[in-house]
Amino acid sequence: MESGKPREIYIPIHALSTCSLTDLCPNIELINFEKDGEKYCVAYCKVLERYLTRSTVRKCETLWRSCPFARMSP
């Protein structure tokens, strides 16, 4: 994981099933990491400065153009 980002990741709610999402908000960064020999992918929102849950990422795939946070670039 990159230094400087918060490390409060709870794998059951933050880990994504795939790291190849295509239609995401440009303010989201997908991050691959390894923990205990397992590989994971999480989504980090640059505007909110936090990791997103899987359910939020699903919304960000389809609704990010109307999201008020998407207009707030860091």
C-alpha positions as a Markdown table, in Angstrom:
| # | Residue | x | y | z |
|---|---|---|---|---|
| 1 | Met | 0.0 | 0.0 | 0.0 |
| 2 | Glu | 1.1 | 3.5 | -0.6 |
| 3 | Ser | 2.3 | 5.6 | 2.3 |
| 4 | Gly | 0.3 | 8.7 | 3.1 |
| 5 | Lys | -3.1 | 6.9 | 2.7 |
| 6 | Pro | -5.1 | 5.9 | 5.8 |
| 7 | Arg | -4.8 | 2.2 | 6.5 |
| 8 | Glu | -8.2 | 1.5 | 8.0 |
| 9 | Ile | -9.1 | -1.3 | 5.6 |
| 10 | Tyr | -11.6 | -3.9 | 6.7 |
| 11 | Ile | -11.3 | -6.6 | 4.1 |
| 12 | Pro | -14.9 | -8.0 | 4.3 |
| 13 | Ile | -16.4 | -4.6 | 3.3 |
| 14 | His | -13.6 | -2.9 | 1.4 |
| 15 | Ala | -12.1 | -5.7 | -0.8 |
| 16 | Leu | -13.4 | -5.7 | -4.3 |
| 17 | Ser | -14.0 | -8.9 | -6.4 |
| 18 | Thr | -12.1 | -7.4 | -9.3 |
| 19 | Cys | -9.7 | -4.5 | -9.9 |
| 20 | Ser | -10.7 | -4.0 | -13.5 |
| 21 | Leu | -13.7 | -1.7 | -13.1 |
| 22 | Thr | -14.0 | 0.5 | -16.2 |
| 23 | Asp | -16.6 | 3.2 | -15.6 |
| 24 | Leu | -15.4 | 4.7 | -12.3 |
| 25 | Cys | -15.3 | 8.3 | -11.1 |
| 26 | Pro | -11.9 | 9.8 | -12.0 |
| 27 | Asn | -11.5 | 10.7 | -8.3 |
| 28 | Ile | -11.3 | 7.0 | -7.4 |
| 29 | Glu | -8.0 | 5.2 | -7.3 |
| 30 | Leu | -7.9 | 1.3 | -7.4 |
| 31 | Ile | -5.2 | -0.1 | -5.2 |
| 32 | Asn | -3.8 | -3.6 | -5.2 |
| 33 | Phe | -2.2 | -5.0 | -2.1 |
| 34 | Glu | -1.3 | -8.2 | -0.5 |
| 35 | Lys | -2.0 | -9.3 | 3.1 |
| 36 | Asp | -1.2 | -12.7 | 4.6 |
| 37 | Gly | -0.4 | -14.1 | 1.2 |
| 38 | Glu | -3.8 | -13.1 | -0.3 |
| 39 | Lys | -4.1 | -10.4 | -3.0 |
| 40 | Tyr | -6.8 | -7.7 | -2.6 |
| 41 | Cys | -8.0 | -4.6 | -4.4 |
| 42 | Val | -9.7 | -1.6 | -2.8 |
| 43 | Ala | -11.0 | 1.7 | -4.0 |
| 44 | Tyr | -9.7 | 5.0 | -2.5 |
| 45 | Cys | -11.7 | 8.2 | -3.0 |
| 46 | Lys | -9.3 | 11.1 | -3.3 |
| 47 | Val | -12.1 | 13.7 | -2.5 |
| 48 | Leu | -13.3 | 12.0 | 0.7 |
| 49 | Glu | -9.8 | 10.8 | 1.5 |
| 50 | Arg | -11.0 | 7.3 | 2.5 |
| 51 | Tyr | -11.4 | 3.8 | 1.2 |
| 52 | Leu | -14.8 | 3.0 | -0.2 |
| 53 | Thr | -17.0 | 0.0 | 0.7 |
| 54 | Arg | -18.0 | -2.4 | -2.1 |
| 55 | Ser | -21.6 | -1.1 | -2.0 |
| 56 | Thr | -20.4 | 2.4 | -2.5 |
| 57 | Val | -18.1 | 1.4 | -5.3 |
| 58 | Arg | -21.0 | -0.1 | -7.2 |
| 59 | Lys | -22.8 | 3.2 | -6.9 |
| 60 | Cys | -19.7 | 5.0 | -8.1 |
| 61 | Glu | -19.7 | 2.9 | -11.2 |
| 62 | Thr | -23.1 | 4.1 | -12.4 |
| 63 | Leu | -23.9 | 7.3 | -10.6 |
| 64 | Trp | -20.6 | 9.2 | -10.3 |
| 65 | Arg | -21.6 | 11.9 | -12.9 |
| 66 | Ser | -24.4 | 13.1 | -10.6 |
| 67 | Cys | -22.4 | 12.7 | -7.4 |
| 68 | Pro | -21.7 | 16.1 | -5.7 |
| 69 | Phe | -18.3 | 14.8 | -4.5 |
| 70 | Ala | -17.3 | 14.0 | -8.1 |
| 71 | Arg | -17.3 | 17.8 | -8.9 |
| 72 | Met | -15.0 | 18.4 | -6.0 |
| 73 | Ser | -11.5 | 17.7 | -7.3 |
| 74 | Pro | -8.7 | 17.5 | -4.8 |
